[in-house]
Amino acid sequence: MNKIVLAGLLLVIVGIAGLTVVGGEGFASPGTGLAPTFQGGPWGWMMGWGHMGRMGGHMRGVWQPAPSGTAPAAVAAAPTVEVAGLDFGLRPGQLRVRAGQTVNLALTNRGAILHDVTIPALGFQLVAQPGQRAVGALTPTTPGTYEFYCSVPGHREAGMIGRLVVTP
């Protein structure tokens, strides 16, 4: 009986010590943005336990809304550029389009959790549920190279990134 009580007390102490080491806002604090804050954690790379409630679509807390998507509706006559969202990657990693040309960007989510394609410089976000395909119109007007990524917390950091090359 004393061994069980001692083991329980030890677990409580380790839990309190772990929360003290990790720090953070705490689980009950509301989230303030889509990107997680890396706090070091006990192993130097892990997100603080205070962020577990808002990590991603599969562990999303009530304080963090899912990406909503801001992509315009698909255009019937436009060519389609396909992107596959996997756990954790976007394929292909580079897309090429011409400036001023409207294309339909199609995201097929082949993963088990929510994914999106976000191109912040162009104000574009396309969201697809697991096993679903979403299509939105994209008309980049300025040549250049633009980063795209999955904005679900932790996914970009896990490698869900790519480049959109807009040619003249």
C-alpha positions in Angstrom: 0.0 0.0 0.0 2.8 2.4 0.8 4.4 1.7 -2.6 1.2 2.8 -4.4 0.9 6.0 -2.4 4.5 6.8 -2.9 4.2 6.1 -6.7 1.2 8.4 -6.9 2.9 11.2 -5.0 6.0 10.8 -7.3 3.8 11.2 -10.4 2.2 14.3 -9.0 5.6 15.8 -8.3 7.0 14.9 -11.7 3.9 16.4 -13.4 4.2 19.7 -11.4 7.9 19.9 -12.1 7.3 19.3 -15.9 4.8 22.1 -16.1 7.1 24.4 -14.2 10.0 23.6 -16.6 7.9 24.0 -19.8 6.1 27.1 -18.6 3.8 28.8 -21.1 0.4 30.4 -21.1 -1.4 27.4 -19.6 -4.0 25.2 -21.2 -6.9 27.4 -20.2 -5.5 30.6 -21.9 -7.1 31.6 -25.1 -5.0 31.3 -28.3 -4.0 34.4 -30.1 -2.9 33.3 -33.5 -2.5 30.4 -36.0 1.2 29.8 -35.3 2.4 28.0 -32.2 5.0 29.5 -29.9 7.9 27.2 -29.4 9.0 27.4 -25.8 11.8 24.9 -25.6 10.1 22.3 -23.6 11.9 19.7 -21.6 13.8 18.4 -24.7 14.7 21.7 -26.2 12.4 21.5 -29.3 8.9 20.6 -28.1 6.0 23.1 -27.9 5.1 24.0 -24.4 2.3 21.9 -22.9 0.2 25.1 -22.7 -0.2 24.9 -26.4 -1.5 21.3 -26.7 -5.1 22.6 -27.0 -4.4 24.5 -30.2 -1.8 22.5 -32.0 -3.6 21.4 -35.1 -6.8 20.2 -36.7 -6.6 16.8 -35.0 -5.9 18.4 -31.6 -7.5 21.8 -32.1 -8.9 23.4 -29.0 -12.0 25.5 -28.7 -10.0 28.8 -28.7 -8.4 28.2 -32.2 -10.7 28.3 -35.2 -9.8 26.1 -38.2 -8.5 27.9 -41.3 -11.5 29.2 -43.1 -10.2 29.8 -46.6 -10.2 33.0 -48.6 -9.9 31.6 -52.1 -12.3 32.9 -54.8 -14.6 30.4 -56.5 -13.1 28.3 -59.3 -13.3 29.7 -62.8 -14.7 27.3 -65.4 -12.4 28.1 -68.3 -9.2 28.3 -66.3 -6.5 25.6 -66.3 -6.2 23.6 -63.0 -3.0 23.3 -61.0 -3.0 20.3 -58.7 -1.5 20.2 -55.1 -1.7 17.2 -52.8 -1.7 17.7 -49.1 -0.1 14.8 -47.2 0.7 14.3 -43.5 3.2 16.3 -43.6 4.0 17.6 -47.0 2.7 19.5 -50.0 3.3 18.0 -53.5 4.6 19.2 -55.8 6.8 21.6 -53.8 7.0 24.1 -56.6 4.3 25.5 -58.8 4.8 27.7 -61.9 2.2 30.1 -63.4 2.2 33.2 -65.6 1.5 36.6 -64.2 -2.0 37.8 -65.0 -3.2 34.3 -65.8 -6.1 32.9 -63.7 -5.6 29.3 -62.7 -7.7 27.0 -60.5 -5.6 25.8 -57.6 -6.9 22.4 -56.5 -5.9 21.0 -53.1 -6.6 17.3 -52.6 -6.2 16.4 -48.9 -4.7 12.9 -48.8 -3.9 13.2 -45.2 -5.8 12.2 -42.1 -6.3 15.7 -40.8 -7.3 19.2 -42.0 -4.8 20.9 -44.4 -4.7 24.1 -46.4 -2.6 26.0 -48.9 -1.9 29.5 -47.8 -0.1 32.1 -49.9 0.0 35.2 -47.6 1.5 37.6 -50.1 -1.4 37.0 -52.4 -4.2 36.8 -49.7 -5.0 33.3 -50.8 -6.0 30.4 -48.6 -7.7 27.1 -49.7 -8.8 24.6 -47.1 -9.6 20.9 -47.6 -10.9 18.4 -45.1 -9.3 14.9 -44.9 -10.2 12.9 -48.1 -11.7 16.0 -49.8 -10.7 18.2 -52.7 -11.1 22.0 -52.7 -10.6 24.3 -55.7 -10.2 28.1 -55.8 -9.2 30.7 -58.4 -5.8 32.3 -58.2 -4.6 35.2 -60.4 -1.2 36.4 -59.4 -0.4 39.7 -61.1 3.3 40.4 -60.1 6.1 38.1 -61.2 8.2 36.7 -58.4 8.6 33.7 -56.1 6.0 33.3 -53.3 6.0 30.9 -50.4 3.0 28.7 -49.8 2.4 26.5 -46.8 -0.2 24.7 -44.6 -1.2 27.2 -41.9 -2.4 24.6 -39.4 -0.1 25.1 -36.4 3.0 22.9 -36.6 2.4 21.8 -40.2 4.6 24.5 -41.8 7.4 23.7 -39.3 7.0 20.0 -40.2 7.7 20.7 -43.9 4.4 21.5 -45.5 5.9 24.3 -47.6 6.5 25.1 -51.2 7.1 27.9 -53.7 4.9 29.5 -56.3 6.9 30.9 -59.2 5.1 33.6 -61.1 6.7 34.2 -64.5 6.2 37.3 -66.7 
